[in-house]
Amino acid sequence: MNIAPNSYPRTRKRLMAAAASVAIAGAIGFGAVATGTAPVLAEAVRVEAPQVPSFADVVERVSPAVVSVRVKAKIESTAADGSDLPDAFGNLPDDPQLRRFFREFRGFGDQDGRDGMQRFGRRDRQPRPVAQGSGFFISEDGYLVTNNHVVGEGSSFTVVMHDGKELDAKLVGTDPRTDLAVLKVEGDGKFTYVDFADDSKVRVGDWVVAVGNPFGLGGTVTAGIVSARGRDIGAGPYDDFIQIDASVNRGNSGGPTFNLNGQVVGINTAIFSPSGGSVGIAFDIPASTAKQVVQDLMKDGTVQRGWLGVEIQPVTSEIAESLGLKSDKGALVSSAQDDGPGKKAGITAGDVITQVDGKDVASPKELARLIGAYPPGKPVDVTLWRDGKSETVKVDLGTLPSSDKQASADQQPSAPPKADTLADLGLTVTRSEDGKGLVVTDVDPDSDAADRGIQPGDVITSVNSMEVNGTDDVAKAMADAVKSGRKAVLMQITRDDSNRFVALPVAKG
């Protein structure tokens, strides 16, 4: 090819520009158009991080054992034909539209156009929903556990299975003291069931999964950790709740909380909630408590508990010091009931129960749980701290009565005796009418006695286990305490037919 000399420079420039264009295109990713190769793309973002354990395997296995519990009760109207119901509308204005709205909003309306109030009267004789909660199977033949407060007012019970199937159930038994109940599903069939865990191995911080029926939504799963152990929320004499932070709401009552092995560590029974919804503070009945109660309910329909027959109070550090105890653990006996097994065995007011069958008693609540766990008639060794030393008595436990305390007092008028003073204690006292003890008639508001709750009308019956019949007895007991190097005396106070102990300092001698 011949190129004229005068045209060469221009041709060379055009070739160089074309080459530069191809190079730039390839650099910015357009070279694929020319070469036919796949586009080069940046990789998607991916972070390599530790994966949180999944609860899916646990949930898949245990969910068929968890059910919803629907409770109905028969509520009779005052007049079976509903004739008493028009009064419900008596205060409404005579406005047909307003009355129609009221009937429909309250559920009084009848779909077939008949009078809504008559319809309500007939419907009131049928079982009506009163509660809805959760439960779980504990046996293949259909026994299941829930809360007493879920079923307590019911007359008929329906269990809704994980797959939506509905089955009738009957009430086997309830235990209000621990808020537990057992139902039995009617009919034949084998049910998926779960076991109770050894909750003594549950630690604060362990993962747990709660399964239940919040707000009637059906099977719902939430997860969290164990927040605390041994919670006392004032629900009853056997409070020993496990606190969890898994979301628990209304309708979860009676539902199980599982560990990661699919075992029940607790039963949802209460929440702390200023708003009415979950704030991450829920309380479970421990598996160890539930297991024993459930076994008794399945066997007898009731729970029979051992009974010691004593009234008890906590041991404060001041009380412990006044009695010469090294720690403030134990349960101080404020009185022993006349017909109780404790008194028959020699237990008296002022004794401190420190052990039962070799198990330490840390508090009155723990003593109640230990004694309640034994069957009636069981002989137990009760270790006492008495008169500065430890001794053991054998007690044949009785049966816990339905009413723990029955007392009465006959009052006879008499002339008021002469008052006296216990200046060091800030008390004005007088001898009691029966000659036993000193009645407090006045309390110095700036005294230690006032700070500890002693009131006019209280009766001082003993000081440091010594009977008190006059102020000289109190003075002697205080002097003996000072000689023994103690800083306080222990007064037994009677108020409204009940006893308690109060430790008062003896700094003034």
C-alpha positions in Angstrom: 0.0 0.0 0.0 1.4 3.3 -1.0 0.9 6.2 1.3 1.6 9.6 0.1 4.2 11.3 2.1 2.0 14.3 3.0 -0.8 12.0 4.3 1.3 9.7 6.7 1.3 11.9 9.7 -2.5 12.2 9.7 -3.0 8.4 9.3 -0.6 7.7 12.1 -2.5 10.0 14.4 -5.8 8.2 13.6 -4.3 4.8 14.3 -2.8 5.9 17.7 -6.1 7.4 18.8 -8.0 4.2 18.0 -5.6 2.1 20.0 -5.9 4.5 22.9 -9.7 4.2 22.8 -9.6 0.4 22.9 -7.2 0.5 25.9 -9.4 2.9 27.9 -12.5 0.8 27.1 -10.9 -2.3 28.4 -9.7 -0.6 31.5 -13.2 0.5 32.5 -14.9 -2.8 31.6 -16.2 -2.3 28.1 -13.5 -4.6 26.6 -16.0 -7.5 27.0 -18.0 -6.1 24.2 -15.1 -6.3 21.9 -13.7 -9.6 23.2 -16.9 -11.4 24.0 -15.8 -12.4 27.6 -18.0 -12.4 30.8 -18.3 -9.1 32.7 -16.1 -8.7 35.8 -18.3 -7.9 38.9 -17.4 -7.0 42.5 -18.1 -9.7 45.2 -21.1 -9.4 47.5 -20.5 -8.3 51.1 -20.0 -11.2 53.4 -19.0 -11.1 57.1 -17.4 -14.1 58.8 -18.7 -13.9 62.3 -19.7 -16.4 65.1 -23.2 -17.8 64.5 -25.8 -17.6 67.3 -27.1 -21.1 68.2 -30.4 -21.9 66.5 -33.3 -23.1 68.6 -35.0 -24.6 65.6 -34.1 -28.2 66.4 -35.4 -27.9 70.0 -38.6 -26.2 68.9 -39.3 -28.8 66.2 -39.1 -31.6 68.7 -41.0 -30.1 71.6 -43.8 -28.1 69.9 -46.1 -31.1 69.4 -46.2 -31.6 73.2 -47.3 -28.0 73.9 -51.0 -27.2 73.7 -53.5 -24.3 74.1 -56.0 -24.7 76.9 -59.5 -23.2 76.5 -61.6 -23.0 79.7 -65.4 -22.5 79.9 -67.8 -22.1 82.8 -71.5 -22.4 83.2 -72.9 -19.1 84.3 -76.6 -18.9 85.0 -78.5 -15.7 84.6 -80.8 -14.5 87.4 -83.8 -15.3 85.2 -83.3 -18.2 82.8 -85.5 -16.7 80.2 -83.6 -13.4 80.3 -86.5 -11.5 81.7 -84.3 -9.6 84.0 -82.0 -8.3 81.3 -84.1 -5.3 80.0 -82.9 -3.4 83.1 -79.4 -3.3 81.4 -80.9 -0.9 78.9 -83.0 1.1 81.4 -80.4 3.9 81.7 -80.0 4.4 78.0 -81.8 7.1 76.1 -84.8 6.0 74.1 -82.8 5.9 70.8 -83.2 2.8 68.6 -79.8 3.3 66.9 -78.0 3.7 70.3 -79.7 0.6 71.7 -78.8 -1.4 68.5 -75.2 -0.3 68.8 -75.1 -1.4 72.4 -76.5 -4.8 71.7 -74.1 -5.5 68.8 -71.1 -4.1 70.6 -71.7 -6.1 73.7 -72.6 -9.2 71.8 -76.3 -9.2 72.7 -77.4 -9.1 69.0 -79.0 -12.1 67.3 -78.1 -12.9 63.7 -81.6 -14.1 62.8 -83.2 -10.8 63.8 -84.9 -11.9 66.9 -84.7 -10.0 70.1 -81.1 -9.7 71.3 -81.8 -9.7 75.0 -83.8 -13.0 74.8 -80.9 -14.5 72.8 -78.5 -13.4 75.6 -80.7 -15.0 78.2 -80.7 -18.4 76.5 -77.0 -18.2 75.7 -76.1 -17.4 79.3 -77.0 -21.0 80.4 -74.3 -22.5 78.1 -70.6 -22.8 79.0 -68.9 -19.5 78.2 -65.2 -18.7 77.9 -63.6 -17.6 81.1 -59.9 -18.3 80.5 -57.3 -19.3 78.0 -53.8 -20.5 78.7 -51.2 -23.0 77.8 -50.1 -26.5 78.9 -48.0 -29.5 77.9 -48.2 -33.2 77.8 -46.2 -35.2 80.4 -47.3 -38.7 79.4 -48.1 -40.7 76.3 -51.6 -41.4 77.4 -52.7 -37.7 77.6 -51.9 -36.3 81.0 -50.9 -32.6 80.8 -49.9 -29.8 83.1 -51.1 -26.2 83.3 -51.7 -23.5 86.0 -54.4 -23.7 88.6 -55.4 -20.1 87.9 -56.1 -21.1 84.3 -58.5 -23.8 85.0 -59.7 -22.9 88.6 -63.1 -21.5 87.6 -63.8 -23.8 84.7 -66.4 -26.5 84.1 -65.3 -27.7 80.7 -61.9 -27.8 79.1 -60.7 -28.0 75.5 -57.1 -28.7 74.4 -56.0 -27.3 71.1 -53.1 -29.4 69.6 -50.1 -28.1 67.7 -51.8 -29.1 64.5 -55.0 -27.3 65.4 -57.0 -30.4 66.4 -59.3 -29.9 69.4 -59.8 -32.5 72.1 -61.9 -32.5 75.3 -60.2 -32.8 78.6 -61.2 -33.5 82.2 -59.7 -31.9 85.3 -57.7 -34.5 87.4 -56.7 -32.2 90.2 -55.4 -28.8 91.3 -53.0 -27.4 93.9 -53.6 -23.7 94.6 -50.6 -23.4 96.9 -48.2 -24.0 94.0 -50.7 -22.8 91.2 -50.5 -26.2 89.4 -53.2 -28.3 87.8 -53.3 -31.6 85.8 -55.8 -32.3 83.0 -56.4 -35.6 81.1 -57.3 -35.6 77.4 -60.3 -37.8 76.7 -60.0 -40.6 74.1 -57.4 -43.0 72.9 -54.2 -42.1 71.2 -50.5 -41.6 71.9 -49.3 -38.1 72.5 -45.9 -36.5 72.2 -44.7 -35.6 75.7 -41.8 -34.0 77.4 -39.8 -34.7 80.6 -38.9 -32.5 83.6 -35.3 -31.3 83.9 -33.1 -31.4 87.0 -33.5 -27.7 87.7 -30.8 -27.8 90.3 -28.4 -27.8 87.4 -29.9 -24.7 85.9 -27.6 -21.7 86.1 -28.2 -18.0 85.8 -27.3 -17.2 82.2 -28.4 -20.5 80.6 -30.4 -20.2 77.4 -34.1 -21.2 77.7 -37.0 -21.3 75.2 -40.6 -20.6 76.2 -43.5 -22.1 74.2 -47.1 -21.2 74.7 -50.3 -19.5 73.6 -49.9 -15.7 74.2 -53.1 -13.7 73.6 -54.7 -16.8 72.0 -52.4 -16.7 69.0 -51.5 -20.4 69.2 -48.0 -21.9 69.3 -45.5 -19.1 69.8 -41.8 -19.5 70.7 -39.7 -17.0 72.5 -36.1 -17.3 73.8 -34.0 -15.8 76.5 -31.8 -16.6 79.5 -32.3 -17.5 83.1 -32.1 -14.2 84.9 -32.3 -15.3 88.6 -33.1 -18.2 90.9 -35.1 -18.4 94.1 -37.4 -15.5 93.6 -40.0 -14.8 96.2 -42.8 -12.8 94.7 -45.3 -13.2 97.5 -47.5 -15.6 95.6 -47.6 -18.3 98.4 -45.7 -20.2 101.1 -43.6 -22.1 98.6 -42.3 -19.3 96.4 -39.0 -20.4 94.8 -39.4 -19.1 91.2 -37.0 -19.1 88.3 -36.8 -15.7 86.7 -36.4 -15.6 82.9 -36.2 -12.8 80.3 -37.9 -14.7 77.5 -41.0 -12.8 76.3 -44.0 -14.2 78.3 -47.5 -12.6 78.0 -51.1 -13.3 78.9 -52.0 -16.8 77.6 -48.5 -18.2 78.3 -49.7 -19.2 81.8 -49.2 -23.0 82.2 -46.8 -23.2 79.3 -43.3 -24.8 79.6 -39.9 -23.3 79.5 -37.3 -25.6 78.0 -33.6 -26.0 78.2 -31.6 -26.7 75.0 -32.1 -30.4 75.6 -35.9 -30.1 75.3 -36.5 -30.7 79.0 -38.9 -28.6 81.0 -37.0 -26.4 83.5 -40.0 -24.4 84.6 -43.7 -23.6 84.1 -44.7 -20.0 83.2 -47.0 -18.7 85.9 -46.5 -14.9 86.4 -44.9 -11.8 85.0 -43.9 -8.4 86.3 -45.4 -5.8 84.1 -46.3 -2.2 84.8 -47.9 -2.0 81.3 -49.7 -5.4 81.2 -47.3 -6.7 78.5 -43.9 -8.4 78.6 -41.1 -6.3 79.9 -38.7 -9.2 80.1 -39.4 -10.3 83.7 -41.2 -13.6 83.9 -41.4 -16.2 86.7 -41.5 -20.0 86.4 -42.4 -22.7 88.8 -39.3 -24.9 89.1 -39.4 -28.4 87.5 -38.5 -30.0 90.9 -41.5 -28.5 92.6 -43.8 -29.2 89.7 -42.7 -32.8 89.3 -43.6 -33.9 92.8 -46.9 -32.0 92.8 -47.9 -33.4 89.5 -47.2 -37.0 90.6 -49.4 -36.5 93.6 -52.2 -35.0 91.5 -52.1 -37.8 89.0 -52.2 -40.4 91.8 -54.8 -38.9 94.2 -56.1 -35.8 92.6 -54.9 -33.8 95.7 -51.6 -33.0 97.3 -51.0 -34.1 100.9 -48.2 -32.2 102.7 -46.4 -32.6 106.0 -47.3 -30.2 108.8 -45.1 -29.2 111.7 -47.7 -27.0 113.4 -45.5 -24.0 114.3 -45.6 -20.3 113.4 -42.2 -19.0 112.3 -40.4 -15.7 111.4 -37.1 -14.8 109.9 -33.9 -14.6 111.9 -32.5 -11.1 111.6 -28.8 -10.3 112.4 -29.9 -8.7 115.7 -32.0 -11.7 116.7 -29.1 -14.0 115.8 -26.7 -11.9 117.9 -29.1 -11.9 120.9 -29.4 -15.7 120.8 -25.7 -16.3 120.2 -26.1 -17.6 116.7 -23.2 -17.3 114.3 -25.4 -16.4 111.3 -28.9 -15.0 110.6 -30.1 -18.3 109.0 -32.9 -20.5 110.2 -36.5 -20.1 111.2 -37.4 -18.7 114.6 -40.4 -20.3 116.2 -42.8 -17.6 117.4 -45.4 -20.1 118.7 -46.2 -23.8 118.6 -49.8 -24.8 118.1 -51.4 -26.8 120.8 -52.6 -29.6 118.6 -49.5 -29.6 116.3 -46.8 -32.3 116.0 -44.1 -29.8 116.8 -45.3 -29.0 120.2 -45.9 -32.7 121.0 -42.2 -33.2 120.1 -41.1 -30.5 122.5 -40.6 -27.5 120.1 -41.4 -24.2 121.9 -41.5 -20.5 121.1 -38.0 -19.1 120.9 -36.4 -22.2 119.3 -34.6 -21.6 116.0 -35.0 -24.4 113.5 -31.7 -24.8 111.7 -32.0 -28.2 109.9 -34.5 -30.8 108.9 -33.1 -34.3 108.4 -29.6 -32.8 108.0 -30.7 -30.2 105.4 -29.9 -26.7 106.3 -32.8 -24.3 106.8 -31.9 -20.8 105.4 -35.2 -19.1 105.9 -38.8 -19.6 106.9 -39.7 -20.1 103.3 -37.2 -22.9 102.9 -38.5 -24.6 106.1 -42.0 -24.5 104.6 -40.8 -26.1 101.4 -38.8 -28.8 103.2 -41.7 -29.8 105.5 -44.2 -29.6 102.7 -42.2 -32.0 100.6 -42.6 -34.8 103.1 -45.8 -36.9 103.3 -47.9 -36.8 106.4 -46.8 -39.2 109.1 -43.2 -39.0 108.0 -40.8 -38.9 111.0 -38.1 -36.2 110.6 -35.2 -35.0 112.7 -35.5 -31.3 113.5 -32.3 -29.6 114.7 -33.0 -26.6 117.0 -30.9 -23.8 118.5 -32.0 -23.5 122.1 -30.5 -21.8 125.2 -27.2 -21.3 123.3 -26.7 -24.8 122.1 -27.9 -27.1 119.3 -30.1 -30.1 119.9 -32.3 -32.4 117.8 -35.8 -33.7 118.3 -37.8 -36.3 116.3 -41.2 -35.1 114.9 -43.9 -37.2 113.3 -45.3 -34.8 110.8 -49.1 -34.3 110.6 -51.3 -33.4 107.7 -51.3 -29.7 106.6 -54.9 -28.5 107.4 -56.9 -26.4 104.9 -56.7 -23.5 107.4 -53.3 -23.1 108.9 -54.5 -21.2 111.9 -57.5 -21.2 114.1 -57.6 -19.1 117.3 -60.0 -17.4 119.6 -59.8 -15.3 122.6 -62.3 -14.6 125.4 -62.1 -11.1 126.8 -63.4 -10.3 130.2 -63.5 -6.7 131.5 -61.5 -5.8 134.5 -60.0 -2.8 136.2 -56.9 -1.6 134.6 -53.8 -2.5 136.6 -51.1 0.0 137.5 -48.7 1.1 134.8 -44.9 0.8 135.1 -42.0 1.8 132.9 -39.0 0.2 131.2 -37.1 3.5 130.6 -34.1 1.9 129.0 -36.4 0.4 126.3 -38.7 3.3 125.9 -41.7 1.4 127.0 -44.6 1.9 129.5 -46.1 -1.4 130.5 -48.6 -3.0 132.9 -49.3 -6.5 134.0 -51.7 -8.5 131.8 -55.1 -9.4 133.1 -54.2 -13.1 133.4 -50.9 -12.3 135.2 -48.8 -13.7 132.3 -46.8 -11.1 130.5 -46.6 -7.3 130.3 -49.0 -5.2 128.2 -47.4 -2.3 126.4 -49.5 0.9 127.1 -47.1 3.5 125.6 -44.1 3.6 123.3 -41.5 6.4 123.2 -41.6 7.4 119.5 -37.8 8.0 119.5 -37.0 4.6 121.0 -35.6 1.5 119.4 -38.8 -0.3 120.4 -40.8 2.1 118.2 -38.3 1.7 115.3 -38.9 -2.1 115.5 -42.7 -1.8 115.4 -43.7 -2.4 119.0 -47.1 -0.8 119.6 -49.5 -0.2 122.5 -51.5 -3.3 123.1 -48.6 -5.7 122.4 -48.0 -8.2 125.2 -44.4 -9.0 126.2 -44.5 -12.7 127.2 -40.8 -13.6 127.4 -37.3 -12.1 127.2 -34.5 -14.4 126.1 -36.8 -17.4 126.6 -37.5 -16.4 130.2 -41.1 -15.9 131.1 -42.0 -12.3 132.0 -44.5 -11.5 134.8 -43.1 -8.1 135.9 -40.6 -5.4 135.0 -38.1 -7.1 137.3 -38.0 -10.1 135.0 -37.2 -7.9 132.1 -34.4 -6.1 134.0 -32.9 -9.5 135.1 -32.9 -10.8 131.5 -31.2 -7.6 130.3 -28.5 -7.9 133.0 -27.9 -11.5 132.1 -27.5 -10.5 128.4 -24.9 -7.9 129.3 -22.9 -10.4 131.4 -22.9 -12.8 128.5 -21.5 -10.1 126.2 -24.6 -9.8 124.1 -25.7 -6.5 122.7 -29.5 -7.2 122.5 -32.3 -9.1 124.2 -34.9 -11.1 122.3 -38.5 -10.2 123.3 -41.4 -12.4 122.5 -44.4 -10.2 121.5 -48.0 -11.3 121.2 -50.4 -9.3 119.0 -53.9 -10.3 117.7 -53.4 -14.0 118.8 -50.1 -14.2 116.9 -46.5 -14.2 118.2 -43.3 -12.7 116.9 -39.8 -11.9 118.3 -38.1 -8.5 118.4 -34.5 -7.9 119.3 -33.9 -4.8 121.3 -30.4 -3.4 122.2 -29.3 -3.2 125.8 -26.6 -0.6 125.5 -27.8 1.1 128.7 -27.6 -2.2 130.7 
